[in-house]
């Protein structure tokens, strides 16, 4: 099994040696969107979310590849992958892709990405320029199989994801279906720490109550 995995990684490289992000802001937006989507679909085992992972859409063609900043695949299980090799994933293409513009992006590069995503079946494609606070999106037209621009993306709700986009306060706000905002990496860390502290406090309180009951001759395990 190990030899098979090694062979696959040799044929379909999992890294091009380039950094994941070109700036701290670029990285933070990737983590914010990917983390928010992971949280949104945490209870759905058939939604795979990845950031900066190579996607190989054509079997045996390792030169045909892209590493979207964030991609979402419905119908595929969660789990670790060195890359997303489509023919090993029941032929399922990522349905939603996000790209975060950075200072190093060129027009020709973005045009090539658009053609790739249009050619290989992406249903929704979003590009966010955090420097200009500008969001663009495209939706696949089921009639002619082309990605068409979303005319008015302010307050747009993604058909696949159910999330809504707001361009306000000089930044993008991504809202879950319940209106909860996607958190930044630091906010996610703070939330996890607060949840951990609350859990520890609850366990400590339960231990103190159990000790008091035992001192009164009451076995809390039999209550």
C-alpha positions in Angstrom: 0.0 0.0 0.0 2.8 2.4 0.9 4.5 1.7 -2.4 1.3 2.5 -4.3 0.9 5.8 -2.5 4.5 6.7 -3.1 4.0 5.9 -6.8 0.9 8.0 -7.0 2.7 10.9 -5.4 5.5 10.5 -7.8 3.2 10.6 -10.8 1.0 13.3 -9.4 3.3 15.6 -7.3 1.6 17.0 -4.1 3.8 20.1 -4.1 5.5 22.5 -6.5 7.9 23.9 -3.9 6.1 27.2 -3.9 4.7 28.9 -0.7 1.1 28.5 0.1 0.5 32.2 0.4 2.4 35.4 -0.7 1.6 37.5 2.3 0.1 37.3 5.8 -3.2 38.8 4.6 -3.4 36.3 1.7 -2.8 33.4 4.1 -5.3 34.8 6.6 -8.1 34.9 4.0 -7.4 31.4 2.8 -7.6 30.2 6.4 -10.7 32.2 7.1 -12.6 30.9 4.1 -11.4 27.3 4.4 -11.9 27.2 8.1 -15.4 28.7 7.9 -16.4 26.1 5.3 -14.9 23.3 7.4 -16.9 24.4 10.3 -20.1 24.8 8.2 -19.8 21.3 6.9 -18.2 19.6 9.9 -21.2 17.3 10.4 -21.4 16.3 6.8 -18.9 13.5 6.1 -19.5 13.8 2.3 -18.1 17.3 1.9 -14.4 17.7 1.4 -12.8 21.1 1.9 -9.2 21.9 1.1 -6.8 24.8 0.8 -3.9 25.1 -1.7 -4.2 21.4 -2.7 -3.3 20.3 -6.2 -6.2 19.1 -8.2 -5.5 16.7 -11.1 -8.6 16.5 -13.3 -7.2 14.2 -16.1 -5.9 10.7 -15.5 -2.3 10.3 -16.5 -1.9 14.0 -17.2 0.1 15.4 -14.3 0.9 18.6 -16.1 -2.8 19.5 -16.1 -3.3 20.7 -12.5 -4.2 23.7 -10.3 -4.0 24.3 -6.6 -7.1 26.5 -5.8 -6.7 28.6 -2.7 -9.9 26.9 -1.4 -12.0 24.2 -3.0 -15.1 22.4 -1.9 -16.1 19.0 -3.2 -19.6 17.6 -2.5 -20.0 13.8 -2.6 -16.4 13.0 -1.5 -15.5 11.9 2.1 -13.4 14.0 4.4 -9.8 12.8 5.1 -6.2 13.6 4.5 -4.9 13.7 0.9 -1.6 14.7 -0.7 -3.5 15.9 -3.7 -6.9 15.6 -5.2 -6.6 13.1 -8.0 -10.0 13.2 -9.7 -10.1 9.8 -11.3 -9.4 8.3 -7.8 -12.3 10.3 -6.4 -15.1 8.7 -8.5 -14.5 11.3 -11.2 -16.0 14.1 -9.0 -14.7 17.6 -9.7 -14.7 20.3 -7.1 -17.9 22.2 -7.4 -16.8 25.5 -5.7 -13.5 27.2 -5.9 -12.1 30.4 -4.3 -9.0 32.4 -5.3 -7.6 35.2 -3.2 -5.7 37.8 -5.2 -2.2 38.7 -4.1 0.3 41.3 -5.3 2.0 38.6 -7.3 -1.1 37.6 -9.4 -0.9 38.5 -13.1 -3.8 38.9 -15.5 -2.6 36.1 -17.7 -2.4 33.8 -14.6 -5.9 34.6 -13.6 -7.2 34.1 -17.1 -5.5 30.6 -17.2 -7.1 29.7 -13.9 -10.5 30.8 -15.2 -10.2 28.7 -18.3 -9.1 25.7 -16.2 -12.0 25.9 -13.8 -14.4 26.4 -16.7 -13.0 23.5 -18.7 -13.0 21.0 -15.8 -16.4 21.5 -14.3 -16.3 24.0 -11.5 -19.9 25.2 -10.8 -19.1 28.3 -8.8 -15.9 30.4 -8.9 -15.1 33.3 -6.6 -12.2 35.7 -6.7 -11.6 38.1 -3.8 -9.2 41.0 -4.0 -8.5 41.9 -0.3 -6.4 44.9 -1.2 -9.3 46.6 -3.1 -12.1 44.8 -1.2 -13.5 43.6 -4.5 -15.3 40.3 -5.0 -16.1 38.7 -8.4 -18.0 35.5 -9.0 -19.1 33.2 -11.8 -21.8 30.6 -11.9 -22.0 27.8 -14.4 -24.9 28.1 -16.8 -26.5 24.6 -17.1 -27.7 25.2 -20.6 -24.3 25.9 -22.3 -21.9 24.7 -19.6 -20.1 28.0 -19.3 -19.2 30.0 -16.2 -21.1 33.3 -16.4 -20.4 36.4 -14.3 -22.6 37.1 -11.3 -24.0 40.5 -12.1 -24.7 41.7 -8.6 -22.6 39.9 -6.0 -23.4 42.1 -3.1 -25.5 40.0 -0.7 -25.2 37.1 -3.1 -26.0 33.7 -1.7 -24.0 30.7 -3.0 -26.4 28.1 -4.4 -24.1 25.2 -3.4 -22.8 26.5 -0.1 -25.7 28.5 1.2 -23.3 31.2 2.4 -23.8 34.9 1.8 -21.3 37.6 0.8 -21.3 41.2 2.1 -18.8 43.9 1.1 -18.9 46.3 4.0 -16.6 48.1 6.4 -13.8 47.9 3.8 -13.7 44.1 4.0 -15.6 41.0 2.9 -18.0 39.4 5.3 -18.9 35.8 4.6 -22.0 34.7 6.5 -23.2 31.2 7.2 -26.9 30.4 6.5 -27.8 31.3 10.1 -26.1 34.7 9.7 -23.0 33.8 11.7 -19.9 35.4 10.3 -16.9 33.4 9.2 -14.2 33.9 11.7 -10.5 34.8 11.1 -7.8 32.5 12.2 -7.2 34.4 15.4 -10.9 34.5 16.1 -11.2 30.8 15.5 -8.3 30.2 17.9 -9.9 32.4 20.5 -13.2 30.7 20.2 -11.6 27.2 20.6 -9.8 28.4 23.7 -13.0 29.9 25.1 -14.8 26.6 24.4 -11.9 24.6 26.0 -11.9 26.8 29.1 -15.7 26.6 29.4 -15.5 22.8 29.2 -12.8 22.6 31.8 -14.8 24.9 34.1 -17.9 22.7 33.7 -15.9 19.6 34.5 -14.3 21.2 37.5 -17.8 22.3 38.8 -19.1 18.7 38.3 -16.1 17.4 40.3 -16.7 19.8 43.2 -20.4 18.9 43.3 -19.6 15.2 43.2 -17.1 15.6 46.1 -19.7 17.5 48.2 -22.3 14.7 47.6 -19.8 12.1 48.6 -19.0 14.0 51.8 -22.8 13.9 52.5 -22.8 10.1 52.0 -24.4 10.3 48.6 -22.9 8.4 45.7 -23.3 10.7 42.6 -22.9 7.8 40.3 -26.1 6.3 41.5 -28.2 9.5 41.0 
